[in-house]
Amino acid sequence: MPAFLEDKSLISVNLWMNNAQARSSTHYDPHHNLLCIVSGCKQVVLWPPSATPVLYPMPIYGEASNHSSVPLDNLDFSNYPRAESSMEYSQKVILHAGDALFIPEGWFHQVDSDDLTIAVNFWWQSNIMSCLSEHMDAYYLRVLLRRMTIREMNQVLPKASSVEMANTKRHACKLLNNGQVDQNDKDLDQASERKDLEGKELKQETTLHELEPVAVHALHELVSLVHSHVNAAEQRQPEQSTSTTDSALSVKDKGSKVVRVHAFRLEDDPVANIIWTLPPCTLQRILLAMVKSFPRTLDGLILHMLTPVGAEVLTRKFEEMDDLNTKEDRNRFYQVFYESFNDQFAAMDAILNGKELFALQAYKNVLDKNIGVDWGGPRPVV
């Protein structure tokens, strides 16, 4: 370590290695920086803090406010007119093995590395920064916890691969053909995918005969799960019903809730599993078919079968639908969907409360796994 750093309070010592050419983003660090080249070559472009306006720093409320939003390798002066003069403020330094460069805190810099470059850098606080109170610590902690919570949630819900999606469709076709493989299943896969991606005017009603095989199979599975839950609830608390088969699914025993064992785990939740493997447009057609043919089944599914992970899965699929639909189609779908419930607000509450419980459980897991803090707040119902 350089002798002049011995009396400094180091923030971090980093080892940088690359086996191919690499370029960093343009950014500044909140610490003094000594960059030392062990082998290879680096080119560093520096800008003083006075050049900040021409580098268009990212919003201060974001997670990368110390980074420039200007792509210097592909400048578009129509979007960043002040950046045209950015190079007038810059200084370029080329470093080889044995060289070192001091980069003061607050100075923007971009680093280009040649093939097979090794470097070490030292970060330490400046006198100015060491005299400031750590007023940003709480903010940074919130940002880190938020990012870690989102990562925890995404680990519970891994993206299904295209192969898995294709296998799901073929499995449904086999079941609907008594175990025989449909010779046109490959064409069905491709046609369904094209249909899912193409922008089409949303139909307010979808009948059962309009559903593709994979949708029919998924609908059958969902209806069976709701029926099984209703039958189990009726056995626990017998109750007379004079309504039709579908209307019986309104479940008069509203105090009864599905037993939510491992409600945070996708693999233990059959409803969430079915919804998660469906393309968004296929799920949309299934929900519209339920609105038309099985409205009370849909009521039971949302109000009594939706676990926290199920609510998270459903809302993520809603977001995927929104990306594929026009604004008018989005509004029409949600209007038709929620109007099918006897109590629209109860359905919204069931979905939103479940989504909040899922996020709360992910947050608790982050605290337990990474920080060693035992969650002391209200326990989520699982």
C-alpha positions as CSV (number, residue, x, y, z in Angstrom):
1,M,0.0,0.0,0.0
2,P,1.3,3.5,-0.8
3,A,3.0,5.1,2.2
4,F,0.8,8.3,2.2
5,L,-2.3,6.1,2.7
6,E,-1.1,4.5,5.9
7,D,-2.7,7.2,8.0
8,K,-5.9,7.3,6.0
9,S,-9.1,5.5,6.8
10,L,-9.6,3.3,3.8
11,I,-13.2,2.7,2.7
12,S,-12.4,-0.1,0.2
13,V,-9.6,-1.8,-1.7
14,N,-10.7,-3.3,-5.0
15,L,-9.1,-5.7,-7.5
16,W,-10.1,-5.2,-11.1
17,M,-9.4,-7.8,-13.7
18,N,-10.7,-8.2,-17.3
19,N,-9.7,-10.6,-20.1
20,A,-11.3,-8.5,-22.9
21,Q,-11.7,-4.9,-23.7
22,A,-14.1,-3.1,-21.4
23,R,-15.5,0.3,-20.8
24,S,-17.0,1.7,-17.6
25,S,-19.9,4.1,-17.4
26,T,-19.1,7.8,-16.8
27,H,-19.5,8.4,-13.1
28,Y,-18.0,9.9,-10.0
29,D,-17.2,8.4,-6.6
30,P,-18.0,9.9,-3.2
31,H,-14.4,9.1,-2.1
32,H,-10.8,9.9,-3.1
33,N,-9.6,7.2,-5.5
34,L,-6.0,6.0,-6.2
35,L,-6.0,3.7,-9.3
36,C,-2.9,1.5,-9.7
37,I,-2.1,-0.5,-12.8
38,V,-0.6,-3.9,-12.2
39,S,-0.5,-5.1,-15.8
40,G,-2.0,-4.1,-19.1
41,C,-3.2,-0.6,-20.1
42,K,-6.1,1.7,-19.1
43,Q,-7.3,5.0,-20.6
44,V,-9.0,7.3,-18.2
45,V,-11.0,10.4,-19.2
46,L,-11.6,12.9,-16.4
47,W,-14.0,15.8,-15.9
48,P,-13.9,18.2,-12.9
49,P,-17.1,18.8,-10.9
50,S,-17.6,22.0,-12.8
51,A,-18.4,19.9,-15.9
52,T,-21.5,18.4,-14.2
53,P,-24.1,20.4,-16.2
54,V,-22.7,19.1,-19.6
55,L,-22.7,15.5,-18.4
56,Y,-26.4,15.4,-17.4
57,P,-26.2,13.4,-14.1
58,M,-29.0,11.0,-13.5
59,P,-31.9,12.0,-11.2
60,I,-30.9,12.5,-7.6
61,Y,-33.8,10.5,-6.4
62,G,-32.7,7.4,-8.4
63,E,-30.2,4.6,-7.6
64,A,-27.4,5.9,-9.9
65,S,-27.4,9.7,-9.3
66,N,-23.5,9.7,-9.5
67,H,-23.7,8.4,-13.1
68,S,-23.9,10.5,-16.3
69,S,-26.9,9.8,-18.5
70,V,-25.0,10.7,-21.7
71,P,-23.8,7.7,-23.7
72,L,-20.4,9.1,-24.8
73,D,-19.7,6.4,-27.2
74,N,-22.9,7.2,-29.1
75,L,-23.6,10.9,-28.6
76,D,-27.0,12.3,-29.6
77,F,-26.7,16.1,-29.3
78,S,-30.4,16.5,-30.0
79,N,-31.2,14.9,-26.6
80,Y,-28.1,16.2,-24.8
81,P,-27.2,19.5,-26.4
82,R,-24.9,20.7,-23.6
83,A,-22.8,17.5,-24.0
84,E,-21.4,18.9,-27.3
85,S,-18.9,20.8,-25.2
86,S,-18.1,18.0,-22.7
87,M,-14.7,17.2,-24.2
88,E,-13.6,20.8,-23.7
89,Y,-13.6,20.1,-20.0
90,S,-12.0,16.7,-20.1
91,Q,-8.5,15.4,-19.5
92,K,-7.3,12.1,-20.9
93,V,-4.7,9.9,-19.2
94,I,-3.2,6.6,-20.4
95,L,-1.9,4.3,-17.7
96,H,0.5,1.4,-18.1
97,A,1.8,-1.2,-15.6
98,G,3.4,0.6,-12.7
99,D,1.5,3.8,-13.2
100,A,-1.0,5.3,-10.7
101,L,-3.6,8.0,-11.0
102,F,-5.3,10.0,-8.2
103,I,-9.0,10.7,-9.0
104,P,-10.4,13.2,-6.5
105,E,-13.9,12.6,-5.1
106,G,-16.6,14.2,-7.2
107,W,-14.6,14.0,-10.4
108,F,-16.4,12.2,-13.2
109,H,-14.4,9.6,-15.0
110,Q,-14.7,6.9,-17.7
111,V,-12.2,4.0,-17.9
112,D,-11.4,2.0,-21.0
113,S,-9.4,-1.2,-20.3
114,D,-7.4,-3.2,-22.9
115,D,-7.2,-6.9,-23.1
116,L,-6.0,-8.7,-19.9
117,T,-5.7,-5.8,-17.6
118,I,-5.2,-6.0,-13.8
119,A,-5.5,-3.0,-11.5
120,V,-6.0,-2.2,-7.8
121,N,-7.7,0.9,-6.5
122,F,-7.9,2.4,-3.0
123,W,-10.9,4.5,-1.8
124,W,-10.7,6.8,1.3
125,Q,-12.7,9.7,2.6
126,S,-11.7,13.2,1.9
127,N,-11.5,15.7,4.8
128,I,-14.7,17.4,3.6
129,M,-16.6,14.1,3.5
130,S,-15.3,12.9,6.9
131,C,-16.6,16.1,8.5
132,L,-20.1,15.6,7.2
133,S,-22.7,13.7,9.1
134,E,-23.9,10.4,7.6
135,H,-27.3,11.8,6.8
136,M,-27.6,9.6,3.8
137,D,-27.1,6.3,5.6
138,A,-30.8,5.8,6.2
139,Y,-31.6,6.5,2.5
140,Y,-28.9,4.1,1.2
141,L,-30.2,1.4,3.6
142,R,-33.7,1.8,2.3
143,V,-32.5,1.6,-1.3
144,L,-30.4,-1.5,-0.6
145,L,-33.2,-3.2,1.3
146,R,-35.6,-2.4,-1.5
147,R,-33.3,-3.9,-4.1
148,M,-32.6,-7.0,-2.0
149,T,-36.4,-7.5,-1.4
150,I,-37.1,-7.3,-5.1
151,R,-34.3,-9.8,-5.8
152,E,-35.8,-12.1,-3.1
153,M,-39.2,-11.9,-4.8
154,N,-37.8,-12.6,-8.2
155,Q,-36.0,-15.7,-6.9
156,V,-39.3,-17.1,-5.8
157,L,-40.8,-16.5,-9.2
158,P,-38.2,-17.5,-11.8
159,K,-39.1,-16.8,-15.4
160,A,-40.3,-19.9,-17.2
161,S,-38.2,-20.7,-20.2
162,S,-39.6,-21.0,-23.7
163,V,-39.0,-24.7,-23.6
164,E,-41.1,-25.0,-20.4
165,M,-43.9,-23.0,-22.0
166,A,-43.8,-25.2,-25.1
167,N,-43.9,-28.4,-22.9
168,T,-46.9,-27.0,-21.0
169,K,-48.8,-26.6,-24.2
170,R,-47.9,-30.0,-25.5
171,H,-48.9,-31.6,-22.2
172,A,-52.3,-30.0,-22.5
173,C,-52.7,-31.2,-26.0
174,K,-51.8,-34.7,-25.1
175,L,-54.4,-34.7,-22.2
176,L,-57.1,-33.4,-24.5
177,N,-56.4,-36.1,-27.1
178,N,-56.4,-38.9,-24.5
179,G,-52.6,-39.1,-24.4
180,Q,-52.1,-39.0,-28.2
181,V,-49.7,-36.4,-29.5
182,D,-51.4,-33.9,-31.8
183,Q,-49.5,-33.9,-35.1
184,N,-50.0,-30.1,-35.4
185,D,-48.9,-29.3,-31.8
186,K,-45.8,-27.5,-33.1
187,D,-47.9,-25.4,-35.4
188,L,-50.3,-24.7,-32.5
189,D,-47.3,-23.5,-30.4
190,Q,-46.2,-21.1,-33.1
191,A,-49.7,-19.8,-33.9
192,S,-50.5,-19.3,-30.2
193,E,-47.3,-17.3,-29.6
194,R,-48.0,-15.1,-32.7
195,K,-51.6,-14.6,-31.5
196,D,-50.4,-13.6,-28.0
197,L,-48.0,-11.0,-29.3
198,E,-50.1,-9.5,-32.0
199,G,-52.1,-6.4,-31.0
200,K,-55.8,-7.2,-31.4
201,E,-58.9,-5.6,-30.2
202,L,-59.9,-7.1,-26.9
203,K,-63.1,-9.1,-26.9
204,Q,-65.2,-8.4,-23.9
205,E,-66.5,-12.0,-23.8
206,T,-64.7,-15.2,-24.6
207,T,-66.6,-18.5,-24.9
208,L,-65.2,-21.9,-24.0
209,H,-65.1,-23.1,-27.6
210,E,-62.9,-20.2,-28.5
211,L,-60.1,-21.2,-26.1
212,E,-57.0,-23.0,-27.4
213,P,-56.2,-26.5,-25.8
214,V,-53.7,-25.2,-23.3
215,A,-56.2,-22.6,-22.1
216,V,-59.0,-25.2,-21.8
217,H,-56.7,-27.5,-19.8
218,A,-55.6,-24.6,-17.5
219,L,-59.3,-23.6,-17.0
220,H,-60.3,-27.1,-16.1
221,E,-57.5,-27.3,-13.6
222,L,-58.5,-24.0,-11.9
223,V,-62.2,-24.9,-11.8
224,S,-61.3,-28.3,-10.3
225,L,-59.2,-26.7,-7.6
226,V,-61.9,-24.2,-6.6
227,H,-64.6,-27.0,-6.6
228,S,-62.3,-29.2,-4.4
229,H,-61.8,-26.3,-1.9
230,V,-65.6,-25.6,-1.8
231,N,-66.4,-29.3,-1.2
232,A,-63.8,-29.4,1.6
233,A,-65.3,-26.2,3.2
234,E,-68.8,-27.6,3.0
235,Q,-67.7,-30.8,4.7
236,R,-66.2,-28.8,7.5
237,Q,-69.4,-26.7,7.9
238,P,-72.4,-28.3,6.1
239,E,-74.8,-25.8,4.6
240,Q,-77.8,-26.1,2.4
241,S,-77.7,-24.5,-1.0
242,T,-80.5,-24.1,-3.5
243,S,-78.4,-22.4,-6.2
244,T,-76.9,-23.8,-9.3
245,T,-73.6,-25.7,-9.4
246,D,-71.6,-22.6,-10.4
247,S,-73.4,-20.2,-8.0
248,A,-72.5,-22.6,-5.2
249,L,-69.0,-21.5,-5.6
250,S,-69.7,-18.2,-4.0
251,V,-68.8,-20.0,-0.7
252,K,-71.2,-18.7,1.9
253,D,-68.7,-19.8,4.5
254,K,-66.7,-16.5,4.0
255,G,-64.8,-17.1,7.3
256,S,-63.3,-20.2,5.8
257,K,-59.9,-19.7,4.1
258,V,-57.8,-22.1,2.2
259,V,-55.0,-23.5,4.3
260,R,-51.9,-21.6,3.1
261,V,-49.0,-23.9,3.9
262,H,-45.8,-22.6,2.4
263,A,-47.8,-19.7,0.8
264,F,-44.5,-18.1,-0.2
265,R,-43.3,-21.0,-2.3
266,L,-44.5,-21.2,-5.9
267,E,-44.0,-25.0,-6.1
268,D,-46.4,-25.6,-3.2
269,D,-49.2,-23.4,-4.7
270,P,-51.1,-25.1,-7.5
271,V,-53.1,-22.1,-8.5
272,A,-50.1,-19.8,-8.7
273,N,-48.2,-22.5,-10.6
274,I,-50.9,-22.7,-13.3
275,I,-51.2,-18.9,-13.7
276,W,-47.4,-18.5,-13.7
277,T,-46.8,-20.9,-16.7
278,L,-49.5,-19.2,-18.9
279,P,-48.7,-16.6,-21.5
280,P,-50.4,-13.3,-20.4
281,C,-52.8,-13.2,-23.4
282,T,-53.8,-16.9,-22.7
283,L,-54.5,-16.0,-19.1
284,Q,-56.6,-13.0,-20.2
285,R,-58.8,-15.2,-22.4
286,I,-59.2,-17.7,-19.5
287,L,-60.3,-15.0,-17.1
288,L,-62.8,-13.6,-19.7
289,A,-64.1,-17.1,-20.2
290,M,-64.6,-17.4,-16.5
291,V,-66.4,-14.1,-16.4
292,K,-68.9,-15.3,-18.9
293,S,-69.3,-19.0,-17.9
294,F,-68.0,-19.3,-14.4
295,P,-68.4,-16.0,-12.6
296,R,-68.9,-17.5,-9.1
297,T,-65.9,-19.8,-9.7
298,L,-63.8,-16.7,-10.4
299,D,-65.2,-15.1,-7.3
300,G,-64.1,-18.1,-5.2
301,L,-60.7,-18.3,-6.9
302,I,-59.8,-14.7,-6.1
303,L,-61.5,-14.3,-2.7
304,H,-60.7,-17.8,-1.2
305,M,-57.9,-19.5,-3.2
306,L,-55.4,-16.7,-3.8
307,T,-52.3,-17.0,-1.6
308,P,-49.7,-14.2,-1.3
309,V,-47.6,-15.8,-4.0
310,G,-50.7,-16.3,-6.1
311,A,-51.6,-12.6,-5.8
312,E,-48.0,-11.6,-6.8
313,V,-48.2,-13.9,-9.8
314,L,-51.6,-12.6,-10.9
315,T,-50.5,-9.0,-10.7
316,R,-47.3,-9.6,-12.6
317,K,-49.4,-11.3,-15.3
318,F,-51.7,-8.2,-15.3
319,E,-48.6,-6.1,-15.9
320,E,-47.6,-8.3,-18.8
321,M,-51.1,-8.0,-20.3
322,D,-50.9,-4.2,-19.9
323,D,-47.7,-4.1,-22.0
324,L,-49.4,-6.0,-24.8
325,N,-52.8,-4.2,-24.8
326,T,-53.8,-0.7,-25.8
327,K,-55.0,1.7,-23.1
328,E,-58.6,1.2,-24.2
329,D,-58.3,-2.6,-24.1
330,R,-56.7,-2.4,-20.7
331,N,-59.5,-0.3,-19.3
332,R,-62.1,-2.6,-20.9
333,F,-60.6,-5.8,-19.5
334,Y,-60.4,-4.5,-15.9
335,Q,-63.9,-3.2,-16.1
336,V,-65.3,-6.5,-17.3
337,F,-63.1,-8.5,-14.9
338,Y,-64.0,-6.6,-11.7
339,E,-67.7,-6.1,-12.6
340,S,-68.1,-9.9,-12.4
341,F,-67.6,-9.9,-8.7
342,N,-70.5,-9.4,-6.2
343,D,-68.2,-7.1,-4.3
344,Q,-65.6,-5.5,-6.5
345,F,-63.7,-3.9,-3.6
346,A,-63.4,-7.2,-1.8
347,A,-61.8,-8.7,-5.0
348,M,-59.4,-5.7,-5.2
349,D,-58.6,-6.0,-1.5
350,A,-57.9,-9.8,-1.8
351,I,-55.4,-9.2,-4.6
352,L,-53.7,-6.1,-3.1
353,N,-53.5,-7.6,0.4
354,G,-52.0,-10.8,-0.9
355,K,-49.4,-8.8,-2.9
356,E,-48.5,-6.8,0.2
357,L,-48.1,-10.0,2.3
358,F,-45.8,-11.5,-0.4
359,A,-43.6,-8.4,-0.3
360,L,-43.6,-8.4,3.5
361,Q,-42.5,-12.0,3.6
362,A,-39.7,-11.3,1.1
363,Y,-38.6,-8.3,3.2
364,K,-38.6,-10.5,6.3
365,N,-36.5,-13.1,4.5
366,V,-34.0,-10.4,3.5
367,L,-33.7,-9.2,7.1
368,D,-33.2,-12.7,8.4
369,K,-30.8,-14.0,5.8
370,N,-28.6,-10.9,5.1
371,I,-28.7,-8.7,8.1
372,G,-29.5,-11.1,11.0
373,V,-32.4,-9.0,12.2
374,D,-35.4,-10.9,13.5
375,W,-38.6,-9.4,12.1
376,G,-40.5,-7.9,15.0
377,G,-43.5,-6.6,13.1
378,P,-46.9,-8.2,12.5
379,R,-46.5,-11.7,11.2
380,P,-48.0,-12.3,7.7
381,V,-50.8,-14.9,7.5
382,V,-49.4,-17.9,5.7
